[in-house]
């Protein structure tokens, strides 16, 4: 290794240091601007997520109502057959009753 001495003027060294500081300051400014933009985007995304949460809650409530309505309809469907059978039985009973009364009345003048 050689022992060479390099001399620079103080002004030249300070000029280089100031240039590097200016460059670093520009980079920091760009980072701050980018960070500010990211904060705005994060805030906007937060509002979108809140909106999605509200819409999801509404869909869940509507789904719950639909499930209950379907359950009620299925229960009603279970009542239809007994109602039909009961109606037919009542009709047949009425026809038999009218037939018997008519035959009894026609037999006795």
Secondary structure, DSSP 8 states (H G I E B T S, - for coil): ---------HHHHHHHHHHHHHHHHHHHHHHHHHHHHHHHHHHHHHHHHHHHHHHHHHHHHHHHHHHHHHHHHHHHHHHHHHHHHHHHHHHHHHHHHHHHHHHHHHH--
